[in-house]
Amino acid sequence: MERVAAWLHEKNPGLDGPIDTDEDLIEARLIDSMDFLEFIDLLEDISGTSIDLQEVTIDDFRTLARVRERFLTPAR
């Protein structure tokens, strides 16, 4: 999650401090439509897997907690 947080801070230079895991990244405009595909590429790079856009919803990217659960937690 450190790389994700670092990327979000890079894209939002005015952002101070840590990002709460339940903060709505889209409502807070920490991720916008221009950065969305780059964000997906980052998650694919970190997870080592491809993200099929047909199998996800916007809610899968809404909070850091959901991103971790959906893309960065190994399958059991």
N, C-alpha and C positions, 0 to 999 in steps of 0.2 A: 504494500500500500504506500510505501514511501515514494516510489517512483510516480504513482498516480498523484499523490499530494504535491510532489515537486512540480509535476507537469501543470497541475491546476494553478499553483502559485506563479509559475512562469507565464501562463496565459492571462493571469490576473495580478499584475504587479502591485496593485493597490491593496491587495488582500494581506491582512496582518494576522499572524497567529495560526494555530491549527484549524483545520476544517472539521467540524463535528461530523461524526459518522452518519448521523441522521439528517443532516442539512440537505435540503432539496437543491441539488446542484443546478437544475434547470431553472427553477423559479428564482434562485439567487443569481442567475445568469453567469455562473462559473463555467458552464459549457454552453456554447451557442451553436447554431446550425453550421457556422463556418468551421468550427473546430471539431464537430462531431465525428467525422470520418477519421481525423487524426487521433482522436480519443480511442476509437475502436482499434485502430492500428496499434496504439500503445498497449491496449489490453491484450490483443493477440500476441504481441511481442513478449509481454510479461508472462502470459499463461502458456505460450507455446502451442496454442490451438487457434483454429480459425473460428470466427464468429459468423454464423449464418444469420443474416439479417431477416430471413423468413421465419426464424425461430425465436426471435426476441421481441420485446416491446420496449417502449420508451421508459417504462417503469423499471426495467432492468438496469438502467443507467442513472436513475434519479438520485440515489444516495450512495455514499461510499460503502455503507453497510451492505446494500443490495449488490453493488458492483463486486464486492468481496465474495459474497455468498454465491452469486450467479457465475462469475468468471474466474475468480482467483482461489477458490477452495477446491482442493482435489476431490474428484468423485469418490464416493465410498464404495 
